[in-house]
Amino acid sequence: MSRGGGAVSAVMRLRGRRIALQIVRAVGAVVGYGCLAALLYLIGLQIYLWFREGEWTHFGLSEGIRIGLSHCCVKDGDIGKLAALVHWLDAPADWLGLHKVLEIAPASLALFVVSILGNSIFIYCCDRIEELDPPDPVRESRA
């Protein structure tokens, strides 16, 4: 093999790494900003209900998981692990302490944490992609 073949494979590895980082960056952005939008929607809904009914409506993490699974993945009469999880969230027979924590923990807090994690992944990938790019003399002269 000639020396040029090694250079080509190194360039292909860098392109592959860049593509993988761009995909992970996009997923991080979708998760981060999607959860941020869901967080703002949930808080807005709670404020609306508070103005309308005069008392704060608590949405626990277990309720959020149950609603999310019911809308996307589990229908009535389904069997399987997700259906068992929805059944456990409705009527737990074991792991009662974990169930209590999931009822008490606010769904807005979980959305906030996942939003921060998604945005952190997005920023990390942006930094790694910037490191892969060759230096731009025009950009450096402006700085």
C-alpha positions as CSV (number, residue, x, y, z in Angstrom):
1,M,0.0,0.0,0.0
2,S,1.3,3.4,-0.8
3,R,1.5,6.4,1.6
4,G,-1.4,8.0,-0.1
5,G,-3.7,5.2,1.0
6,G,-3.0,5.9,4.7
7,A,-3.7,9.5,4.2
8,V,-7.0,8.7,2.5
9,S,-8.0,6.3,5.3
10,A,-7.2,9.0,7.9
11,V,-9.3,11.5,6.1
12,M,-12.2,9.0,5.9
13,R,-11.9,8.4,9.7
14,L,-12.1,12.2,10.3
15,R,-15.1,12.5,8.0
16,G,-16.8,9.5,9.7
17,R,-16.1,11.1,13.1
18,R,-17.4,14.4,11.9
19,I,-20.6,12.8,10.6
20,A,-21.1,10.9,13.8
21,L,-20.6,14.1,15.8
22,Q,-23.1,15.9,13.6
23,I,-25.7,13.2,14.1
24,V,-25.2,13.2,17.9
25,R,-25.3,17.0,17.9
26,A,-28.6,17.0,16.1
27,V,-30.1,14.4,18.5
28,G,-28.8,16.4,21.5
29,A,-30.4,19.6,20.1
30,V,-33.7,17.9,19.4
31,V,-33.8,16.3,22.9
32,G,-32.6,19.4,24.6
33,Y,-34.8,22.0,22.9
34,G,-37.7,19.6,22.7
35,C,-37.7,19.0,26.5
36,L,-37.3,22.8,27.0
37,A,-40.4,23.4,24.9
38,A,-42.2,20.6,26.9
39,L,-41.1,22.2,30.1
40,L,-42.4,25.6,29.1
41,Y,-45.7,24.1,28.0
42,L,-46.1,22.2,31.3
43,I,-45.3,25.3,33.4
44,G,-47.7,27.3,31.2
45,L,-50.4,24.7,31.6
46,Q,-49.9,24.7,35.4
47,I,-50.1,28.5,35.5
48,Y,-53.2,28.4,33.4
49,L,-54.9,25.9,35.7
50,W,-53.8,27.8,38.7
51,F,-55.4,31.0,37.4
52,R,-58.6,29.1,36.4
53,E,-59.0,26.9,39.5
54,G,-57.2,28.8,42.2
55,E,-54.8,26.0,43.2
56,W,-51.6,24.6,41.9
57,T,-51.9,21.4,39.9
58,H,-49.0,19.0,40.5
59,F,-47.8,16.8,37.7
60,G,-45.6,14.1,39.0
61,L,-43.0,12.2,37.1
62,S,-45.1,9.0,37.2
63,E,-48.0,10.8,35.7
64,G,-45.9,12.2,32.9
65,I,-44.4,8.8,32.1
66,R,-47.8,7.2,32.1
67,I,-49.3,9.9,29.8
68,G,-46.3,9.8,27.5
69,L,-46.4,6.0,27.2
70,S,-50.2,5.9,26.7
71,H,-50.0,8.4,23.9
72,C,-47.1,6.9,22.0
73,C,-46.4,3.3,22.8
74,V,-49.0,1.5,24.9
75,K,-52.7,1.0,24.1
76,D,-55.4,-0.7,26.2
77,G,-55.0,-4.5,26.3
78,D,-51.3,-4.5,25.3
79,I,-48.9,-6.9,26.9
80,G,-45.2,-6.5,27.3
81,K,-42.7,-4.6,29.4
82,L,-44.0,-1.1,28.6
83,A,-47.6,-2.2,29.3
84,A,-46.4,-3.7,32.6
85,L,-44.7,-0.4,33.4
86,V,-47.9,1.5,32.8
87,H,-49.8,-1.0,34.9
88,W,-47.2,-0.6,37.7
89,L,-47.5,3.2,37.5
90,D,-51.3,2.9,38.0
91,A,-51.3,0.2,40.7
92,P,-47.9,-0.7,42.1
93,A,-47.5,-4.1,43.8
94,D,-43.8,-3.8,44.6
95,W,-41.1,-1.1,44.7
96,L,-43.5,1.1,46.6
97,G,-40.8,3.5,47.6
98,L,-39.7,4.1,44.1
99,H,-43.3,4.6,43.1
100,K,-43.7,7.2,45.8
101,V,-40.6,9.1,44.7
102,L,-41.9,9.1,41.1
103,E,-45.3,10.5,42.3
104,I,-43.7,13.2,44.3
105,A,-40.9,14.3,41.9
106,P,-42.2,17.0,39.6
107,A,-42.3,16.3,35.9
108,S,-41.0,19.8,35.2
109,L,-37.8,19.0,37.1
110,A,-37.2,15.9,35.0
111,L,-37.8,17.9,31.8
112,F,-35.4,20.5,33.0
113,V,-32.6,18.0,33.7
114,V,-33.1,16.2,30.4
115,S,-33.1,19.5,28.6
116,I,-29.8,20.5,30.2
117,L,-28.3,17.1,29.3
118,G,-29.4,17.3,25.7
119,N,-28.0,20.9,25.4
120,S,-24.7,19.8,27.0
121,I,-24.4,17.0,24.4
122,F,-25.1,19.6,21.7
123,I,-22.5,22.0,22.9
124,Y,-19.9,19.2,23.4
125,C,-20.4,18.0,19.8
126,C,-20.2,21.6,18.5
127,D,-16.8,22.0,20.3
128,R,-15.5,18.7,19.0
129,I,-16.5,19.5,15.4
130,E,-14.8,22.9,15.7
131,E,-11.6,21.1,16.8
132,L,-11.8,18.9,13.7
133,D,-12.1,21.9,11.3
134,P,-8.8,23.2,10.0
135,P,-7.9,26.7,11.3
136,D,-9.3,29.5,9.2
137,P,-6.8,32.4,8.8
138,V,-9.6,34.9,8.0
139,R,-11.5,34.0,11.1
140,E,-8.4,34.2,13.3
141,S,-7.4,37.6,11.9
142,R,-10.8,39.0,12.9
143,A,-10.5,37.7,16.5
